[in-house]
Amino acid sequence: MEEHSFDLNNTKFLKDIEYPVDLKKLSLPDLRELSDEIRDFLMDTISRIGGHLGSSLGVVELTLAIHYVFNAPQDKIIWDVGHQGYIHKILTGRKNRLKTIRQKDGISGFLKRSESEYDAFGAGHATTSLSSSLGIATARDFQKKKFKVISIIGDGSMTGGMAYEAMNNIGLLKKDMIVVLNDNKMSIAPNVWSIQNYFTDLMLNESYNRLRNKIWNLTGKVDKKNSDRLRSLAAKIEGGLKGVLTPGMLFEALGFRYFGPINGHNVVNLVKTFEEIKNFTGPLLVHVFTEKGKGPSYASKHFQKLHALNPFDKSTGIELKKSSVPAYTKVFGEALVELAKRDEKIIAITAAMPDGTGLNAMAVSIPERYFDVGIAEQHAVTFAAGLSTEGFTPVVAIYSTFLQRAFDQMIHDVATQKLSVVFVLDRSGLVGSDGPTHHGSFDLSYLRLIPNMVIMAPKDENELRNMLYTATLYKKGPIAMRYPRGNALGVDIGEFTKLEIGKGEVVKEGSDIAILAIGNMVHNSSVAAKILEEKGIDAEIVNMRFVKPLDAELLRSVFGKFKKILTIEDNSILGGFGSAVCEFAEQYGFKNDILIHGLPDKFIEHGKPEELHADLKLDANGIAEVAEEFLKRKKVIS
Ligand SMILES: Cc1ncc(C[n+]2csc(CCOP(=O)(O)OP(=O)(O)O)c2C)c(N)n1
């Protein structure tokens, strides 16, 4: 791809494309040129603002072909995850707002029903497209409507169990729907879909390829206008040879008609294929091979094929932002390797996020005790439960938002049996530009209600290391720790020190108000204490460390010393840390004035974490303001 500054007005086709109707005015060869223009535009915009890039670069032709052939928004196009939906956004009225993507008050980085009528189903988490598409197709048939349902799912998302639950149901219900399998062999990391090996083996087999082409030529000629003779011939071929010899066997067994594999970068062929099959009935699966990050020469060498990037240099792909302070993720990954070298019972498990969780460090250093199970959070947890029954110490590292998927597994498979699984939740609290589907807003609430669960949150990276160490030694049941996205504080790292379970610490003594904080909110509260000090307010700052069990002794002393207790957390105020403190007060008859401050009971939109914290008064200034107001508040006793 050539390096030049991009101007939409200088494009031949893209400047006039606002909606899919504009696309339909173009000839098939024009679509090729438009693909190049779109790639340039996407590269130019995302290099300046950052975002999910590789997946969208890989589906330029596919998205064009789908919008060229089908008629959205009447026809429903459902993208799995939605991170590859940037081209879809460009073609559906959001081209000029692409520069605002994932930024505060800008368009979302995922698809969102409230953003556009072209976004038939919102997502952010993987493997929901087939189930939702089946729901839409079923509703269509109830209402005797006529639209098409097209879902696009990546091979990575096919490692999620819901895909198979949906396919099983689709095969039974035999609804008219088109599933496009966008196969680029990548999840965020290289994919771990075992079925993929089978495709690859077959694709490389020459005699298979010759036969497949013949079959494809025959079946490809069949459309609803063609003669019964050809149809029955194709059906025979499909039922006989094709079922045995094509990679579609798995899908055919589940009740789909399989088409492909097709080169996903030949836009003309893609259009022809969709035209040919669009009126076929029953569930159809179109298998498309694409290249993640297609375009810039450096993409193929990039370890994640440009999956998601901060602003970067367009000519090299190198991200511009560098920090000297390590991210919590990195601190965790390295600490785990250190501990795993000492303790051979430690096993690391990720659900398709080796880099995002920091477990890539384990993958490199101790690969035999590292497992990437795919986008399969539920399986990851129960797999860990099984390991624990044999005396291993599984460390399951999953983002706060994705662990929501495995709620029952945590309760039923781990906690009821008091199995020693260590849960490490990265991206707790507000994650920023990924928005409401990705914020880790609920973990303290959903973990807290599970009996036998210990819950910790470190105030800095040194405490993170000590909590991890404590967790691997605990061995009395499930234990969880949660920490935010982004850079740690840059404090000194000491020797691993075992913490006493359920013990907090007073980090600053005070006399006017107690601020009980958890995790990264300890730092913000400590800075708030300095702001308050300038206003003559002497706040005591407590690092509670444990949300469960709470430090009862410390709480008793704080309740005895202060009338006003302010709790601070970057978790929903419903059922989280503050609620735990209130329940403690209620249980032991304390009548202190308590204010819970945290995330409000609503979905928080995207924006930089610091912007969102400021909006929600969870930054130091905000906490100081809340504390000051709280001190003025009179307790109402009715
Ligand atoms: C439940 C869940 N777990 C993890 C993720 C993080 N995630 C986002 S995209 C992605 C990879 C998806 O791979 P694939 O479907 O093949 O799409 P591609 O990026 O290759 O286009 C992962 C693991 C997620 N979105 N949802």
The ligand as an SDF file (V2000), in Angstrom:
LIG
                    3D

 26 27  0  0  0  0  0  0  0  0999 V2000
  -16.7770  -13.7590   24.7160 C   0  0  0  0  0  0  0  0  0  0  0  0
  -15.5990  -13.0540   24.1130 C   0  0  0  0  0  0  0  0  0  0  0  0
  -14.3490  -13.4520   24.4450 N   0  0  0  0  0  0  0  0  0  0  0  0
  -13.2920  -12.8160   23.9120 C   0  0  0  0  0  0  0  0  0  0  0  0
  -13.4620  -11.7770   23.0530 C   0  0  0  0  0  0  0  0  0  0  0  0
  -12.2590  -11.0020   22.5260 C   0  0  0  0  0  0  0  0  0  0  0  0
  -12.1880  -11.1110   21.0630 N   0  0  0  0  0  0  0  0  0  0  0  0
  -12.5900  -10.1190   20.2540 C   0  0  0  0  0  0  0  0  0  0  0  0
  -12.4060  -10.4650   18.6510 S   0  0  0  0  0  0  0  0  0  0  0  0
  -11.7150  -11.9500   19.0120 C   0  0  0  0  0  0  0  0  0  0  0  0
  -11.2320  -12.8360   17.9070 C   0  0  0  0  0  0  0  0  0  0  0  0
  -12.3130  -13.1450   16.9470 C   0  0  0  0  0  0  0  0  0  0  0  0
  -11.7800  -13.9130   15.9220 O   0  0  0  0  0  0  0  0  0  0  0  0
  -12.6200  -14.1110   14.6090 P   0  0  0  0  0  0  0  0  0  0  0  0
  -14.0360  -14.3750   14.9390 O   0  0  0  0  0  0  0  0  0  0  0  0
  -11.9450  -15.1230   13.7760 O   0  0  0  0  0  0  0  0  0  0  0  0
  -12.5730  -12.6920   13.9090 O   0  0  0  0  0  0  0  0  0  0  0  0
  -11.3140  -11.9560   13.2530 P   0  0  0  0  0  0  0  0  0  0  0  0
  -10.8300  -10.9860   14.2830 O   0  0  0  0  0  0  0  0  0  0  0  0
  -10.3060  -12.9670   12.8910 O   0  0  0  0  0  0  0  0  0  0  0  0
  -11.8760  -11.2600   12.0760 O   0  0  0  0  0  0  0  0  0  0  0  0
  -11.6490  -12.1690   20.3890 C   0  0  0  0  0  0  0  0  0  0  0  0
  -11.0780  -13.3460   21.0350 C   0  0  0  0  0  0  0  0  0  0  0  0
  -14.7790  -11.3920   22.7460 C   0  0  0  0  0  0  0  0  0  0  0  0
  -15.0440  -10.3590   21.9490 N   0  0  0  0  0  0  0  0  0  0  0  0
  -15.8200  -12.0540   23.2830 N   0  0  0  0  0  0  0  0  0  0  0  0
  1  2  1  0
  2  3  1  0
  2 26  2  0
  3  4  2  0
  4  5  1  0
  5  6  1  0
  5 24  2  0
  6  7  1  0
  7  8  2  0
  7 22  1  0
  8  9  1  0
  9 10  1  0
 10 11  1  0
 10 22  2  0
 11 12  1  0
 12 13  1  0
 13 14  1  0
 14 15  2  0
 14 16  1  0
 14 17  1  0
 17 18  1  0
 18 19  2  0
 18 20  1  0
 18 21  1  0
 22 23  1  0
 24 25  1  0
 24 26  1  0
M  CHG  1   7   1
M  END
$$$$
